């Protein structure tokens, strides 16, 4: 069973991917994702503190934040761990 990556999730958000059918049987994956949830304002501030050649455009961070879909057990994971940062 393949596990969707962030690029798969973003392609779904942009309409270029396809979601699996809800009727499809899902077997629990041994992989257990850990989502480290960081508030957008914290992520933007940390980005501003990076060295000049490593700064990510703010618009890119905001776009990913608005489109990101957190992993779910419905995708076949046996558990999803969420850490609040």
Secondary structure, 3 states (H helix, E strand, C coil): CCCCCHHHHHHHHCCCCCCCCCCCCCCCECCCCEEEECCHHHHHHHHHCCCHHHCCCHHHHHHHHHHCCCCCHHHCECCCEEEEC
